[in-house]
């Protein structure tokens, strides 16, 4: 079974679209764990109204907690999960109907891999990602949070709650240090709505030629923190 863990903070309306895309999956052996991380947009009421229309009610678990940040919310979801596989899903993402089926098949075909990840769209922009490469991963963030992970290979320490930005990069580096590698699926399996976790995306040249921008400074600071943690400086 796949445990889909969705941290949500003030994204009630986007969450419903995410849940609808999950309900439409060709692969149906899953559970959905939603962690309401102190939202103020009545996400509990929005979900409750959606939940009443669901046929497979036992697939869903909704938990509310005080705002602690996405890493803590994901860790809470992982503790509640029952599946052999973990899929940390963003609350502003829409999965293609065959996404879970394809990503699970790809992971099972590569026994040496601990997780599988795909290309994706951010709005209309394509993030192709590319084959797993340890050196590329050490150089900078390149794999999205939304990968399918073997539960047995997920780090005991979970997501680092002290990392505020580029949390997915930190997780993949931690797993790499533990001998865990991934496998890339050369297909777009989901779309992320602008206005969420990577809403502040800038073209590559901006990070090289516009270091004075506030967004670029914050990004570079986050990169330094993670590289220092993993001994990459």
Steps between C-alpha positions, in 0.01 A plus 500: 500500500609857426460757778446845350593763757378853434604791722264792446522860614241747370443317172149364550370550147816365336487196729162396362645488147790291630264256672284473189807405294591236759148355498526465121817286515513173306686354801266490799695327779579816693416705807497879526630671815435874511683706760336838555797704620312781674311627195275804535288449188255243645669210323339266755153612392589487132635146539200395708264605222713315246530194723121456512504427128769231519417133453823356643491685830746276682776616265517845659645632824481872585717633783521857626797639691642840592717655232842331512611513138490250214783271622328443836168444324654244268664322792163484678346347190780245471442390859133439422564323169425131450632451146817337367557808289494871585399777263530851642252689287470878483158652563523701179584212264278312256602147409439339163259203532775241442762669719499260794485193277795615288722615786442181703574280199819694429621464859425129510695449176813650660572303820815703568298823518343631821277753330362594159435851372370651178504814294222748574342826394491816707211675332602487134871462565655155463752378757657203320725404798710221342672173597616452856856629542666528844732778387212700356303452822794622709536807278147628556129415537366305204240250631151605610344405833239289320689174458390149598719374786537148636394529862780269614760738351354824637744662747426427866553869578241599239479852361730751670268748674784752523528532122266776382573499126604233246377231738469241225865547397603448862301175518648357179851589618436328832381189319803512267729503805319187616565326168154565354456590135207593280371420152359756257182447299523702174133597510304789644286347775370811675452874474564748782281810507687833510466673834628214716832349597697611195292804413812715525684314224736713294683421175845347546678816380349700788692296756824562312467863400256651754644407843364820654135388469343412836374169367843406365669595828261279698554212259878531521483514880291180505750329268787591733314361803431167336846466346655570840277237664603238246867595477478627144679831555 
